Amino acid sequence: MPVLDDLSGFEFEDVMEDVFRNLGYENVRQAERTADEGRDILMEEVVDGTRRAVVVECKHTGTVGRPVVQKLHSAIATFEFDGPKRGMVATTGRFTGPAIEYAERLHRNDDPYPIELIDGSDLREIADDIGLDLYNGRIEILCDETLRPYDPATTVNAPATAAFRDIDNIDSADLPKPYSAVTFRPVVAVTADTNAVFETSVGVVHRINDRSRFVVHAERGQSRIASSDVSKLVVENLTATVALDTGRFESEFDAIEERRFGQTQTEYKEWTVEQLRERHTTTVSYTGDNNVTYTKTCEPARSDISVQSIQPVYLPQVRHTIELQEYSYPYEYFAAGPSRVTSEDGVHQCVHCNTAGTDAIYTFCANCGSINCDSHIKTERLEGTPVCTGCAVTERFALKTKYFYDESNRDAFQDQYEAMPFYEKAMENTLLAVGVVILVAVVLLGVLVSVGGL
């Protein structure tokens, strides 16, 4: 793959940082480029319970000779680390015979600072093994793991039918089968450490020692941090992923879509660093030696932030659509097996106004298929069942508006109303009937008072 040969030296270091992070090394970071002392990447590994430092020299060149390996050996010896250390030289090209012989002799002699050699051919094999493609000088994220799009203990449509359980006047068991689609959306779970100390002439005025873990929506376009609920969903289920084989889900969903990661691992790392620099930047006040109060803006440097891991995974976004007569109800959520975070709830929402959310009471209108809040649902006069204000036929009886499913119901009640005695007609408007009673009582009281005064 010729792309490795097209990289600049700095790009090659970026690539190797991503490769090592994907191989499982910890605390992977680049050394300061202005103070390169024969080490480009610093990282750590745990072997048999012992933490060991690994110092890496990256060489984007055709051949690497013995002097480079010797220089790295010296750099390992002077690198400050409380524990064992080893080295690694990675190149896009190949190593000379003397370089290989020198590294092999270190191993044979059980040198305290052994060095591993990785050439261009080794790099391509490593990239294949960890599922990465090298392109345009960067590493494209190729992920084949996803959170579960549904709970295997139930059915794919169970969440949609469950959403209707608290809707009055409809049994979720009578719902038609929803149209169910899933989109596998790429996300990355990021873990990063920020360690910074800010000093002035009076000493330390601010200190940052923070570990951040969050999830980033990683589709093409501008990256954005997921909500706390979505981040929690992803992080808590990272150990329960399954292989993303769209064929295995075709029998469960009506439509399946898989999105690609929009950026490279290096770009997510750089974006994360800038996000954390902005998050941790603050202004502090302190008192100087002259008892004068000063302010200082404390902004972490890029080197103060170490991206520990960038873990890609697919997050299923499931969308159910249920058709009920004239209306269509979407119910959408991010899924992780039995756990989910709702992204759109078109069930708990009145079709006539902005009332939405699970705190209100909603009633289904069987006449037109609408879901309604209390302000837009009435009792159908003839049959005594719910009807919404959107589809109801209205007529005034006893000066009060009545609601009917259709004109036939209205006409049938009209016939009943005409046959009612006066007092029953009056009861069609309770307030009017009560008012008449009160009026009659007042008139009678007035008459009695008048008679008593004679």
Secondary structure as UniProt FT lines:
FT   HELIX           2..6
FT   HELIX           9..22
FT   TURN            23..24
FT   STRAND          26..30
FT   HELIX           33..35
FT   STRAND          41..47
FT   TURN            48..49
FT   STRAND          50..59
FT   STRAND          63..64
FT   HELIX           66..78
FT   STRAND          85..91
FT   STRAND          94..95
FT   HELIX           97..108
FT   TURN            109..110
FT   STRAND          115..118
FT   HELIX           120..129
FT   TURN            130..131
FT   STRAND          132..135
FT   TURN            136..137
FT   STRAND          138..141
FT   STRAND          145..146
FT   TURN            152..153
FT   TURN            156..157
FT   HELIX           158..163
FT   TURN            164..166
FT   HELIX           172..174
FT   STRAND          179..200
FT   TURN            201..202
FT   STRAND          203..217
FT   STRAND          224..225
FT   HELIX           228..236
FT   HELIX           238..240
FT   STRAND          242..243
FT   HELIX           246..249
FT   TURN            250..252
FT   STRAND          255..258
FT   HELIX           265..280
FT   STRAND          282..287
FT   TURN            289..290
FT   STRAND          293..298
FT   HELIX           302..304
FT   STRAND          305..324
FT   TURN            325..326
FT   STRAND          327..336
FT   TURN            337..338
FT   STRAND          339..345
FT   TURN            358..359
FT   STRAND          363..365
FT   TURN            366..369
FT   STRAND          370..372
FT   HELIX           374..376
FT   STRAND          377..379
FT   TURN            381..383
FT   STRAND          386..388
FT   TURN            389..391
FT   STRAND          393..397
FT   TURN            398..399
FT   STRAND          400..404
FT   HELIX           407..419
FT   HELIX           422..427
FT   HELIX           430..453
//
